[in-house]
């Protein structure tokens, strides 16, 4: 399993949003971009929750 790259995920989200907002993007492609965005957002949230939990554990030490 490869390490999650939060910075790259955010960059991909930005590219995906730009592509979805492009007037020349077809409706089928917009659906594909929305699905990918949901996956990326979910992964980013999980990463941030994990980072927060680790930080809270360090505060307890």
Phi and psi in degrees as a GROMACS rama.xvg file:
@    title "Ramachandran Plot"
@    xaxis  label "Phi"
@    yaxis  label "Psi"
@TYPE xy
-84.8428  154.046  UNK-2
-70.1667  137.201  UNK-3
-70.9898  130.423  UNK-4
-108.6  97.0952  UNK-5
-58.946  -44.1316  UNK-6
-61.749  -42.2699  UNK-7
-68.0664  -36.881  UNK-8
-62.7645  -41.7311  UNK-9
-64.5931  -41.7101  UNK-10
-62.7233  -41.3122  UNK-11
-65.5116  -38.7012  UNK-12
-59.7523  -42.2713  UNK-13
-64.1201  -42.5514  UNK-14
-65.3932  -40.5991  UNK-15
-65.1944  -42.5661  UNK-16
-63.0008  -43.1668  UNK-17
-62.1612  -41.455  UNK-18
-66.5037  -41.0074  UNK-19
-67.0904  -31.5351  UNK-20
-83.6964  -12.0666  UNK-21
-66.6065  124.614  UNK-22
-59.579  -22.5205  UNK-23
-84.289  -5.03933  UNK-24
-75.4545  129.697  UNK-25
-73.3833  158.825  UNK-26
-61.4859  -37.3694  UNK-27
-65.4666  -37.1781  UNK-28
-70.5641  -36.395  UNK-29
-59.5619  -42.8323  UNK-30
-60.361  -41.8496  UNK-31
-62.7162  -43.7786  UNK-32
-65.5638  -38.6923  UNK-33
-64.4151  -42.2167  UNK-34
-63.0573  -44.3142  UNK-35
-64.1139  -39.6366  UNK-36
-60.5412  -42.7545  UNK-37
-61.1144  -40.9992  UNK-38
-62.1276  -45.9504  UNK-39
-65.2948  -42.613  UNK-40
-62.0597  -42.7164  UNK-41
-62.2514  -43.7668  UNK-42
-64.8482  -40.5638  UNK-43
-64.8385  -42.3171  UNK-44
-62.2058  -43.0858  UNK-45
-63.0973  -41.1243  UNK-46
-62.6187  -45.5253  UNK-47
-66.3764  -38.6207  UNK-48
-61.9477  -42.7103  UNK-49
-63.0256  -43.2328  UNK-50
-63.6871  -40.9127  UNK-51
-63.6448  -43.7444  UNK-52
-62.5467  -40.3509  UNK-53
-64.3561  -40.7863  UNK-54
-64.651  -39.9698  UNK-55
-65.0332  -37.6202  UNK-56
-64.0524  -39.5175  UNK-57
-66.0554  -34.4336  UNK-58
-65.9447  -28.2289  UNK-59
-78.1017  -16.3445  UNK-60
